[in-house]
Amino acid sequence: MHIVIMGCGRVGSSLAKALERRDHSVAMIDIDVDAFRRLGPEFRGITVKGVGFDRDVLVQAGIKQADGFAAVSSGDNSNILAARVVREQFGVHNVIARIYDQGRAEVYERLGIRTVATVRWAANQVLRGLLPEGSEPVWRDPAGNVRLVQVHTDDAWIGKRVHAIQTAAGTPLPFILRFGRGLVPNQATVLQDGDLVYAAVESDDLTRVEDVLGNPPGRP
């Protein structure tokens, strides 16, 4: 895959390195050529000076052959403008933009532009650590109908098969986090002490699912 990134800050440069480790080709756009130093001497991709909403700059970065575009500069306006140009003028649909303003992020999600609202993400991570119910979503669809949440499980579920827990919850448990590593459970996977359980759930059903998993099995 060929991925074009706008913004060679800490996020952009880390993203570029991660993509190259996975053998993808990368083009980096930044208005400051000194920013490219963050990529290091082993970077094999393209570097282009300019802004990501300039058509000529995007063409130079290979946007016509791109499989994806990430706008992760420090400016909300630049990120959204670049994302819209890439999506609407070049037909690249795999587009994501970093947005600091949560309200604007939700608006653009409804327009079909995927966003990462930095402040919202950080706040939600802290909330999930503080609140055992884990009701703040890891992900939700733009309409708010479906969400992926980390759910608290009562200790009495430890030792039970994850598929049996899923049946009791009445909603998919797509993965668990064990010792910091994701694991997709199979028929034989047993819940262990310290596992973090993630549920894909309809928003209206969240309270019921949390009640089932937050209490011992078989509770009336």
Secondary structure, 3 states (H helix, E strand, C coil): CEEEEECCCHHHHHHHHHHHHCCCEEEEEECCHHHHHHHCCCCCCEEEECCCCCHHHHHHCCHHHCCEEEECCCCHHHHHHHHHHHHHHHCCCCEEEEECCHHHHHHHHHCCCEEEEHHHHHHHHHHHHHCCCCCCEEEECCCCCEEEEEECCCHHHCCCEHHHHHHHHCCCCCEEEECCEEECCCCCCECCCCCEEEEEEEHHHHHHHHHHHCCCCCCC
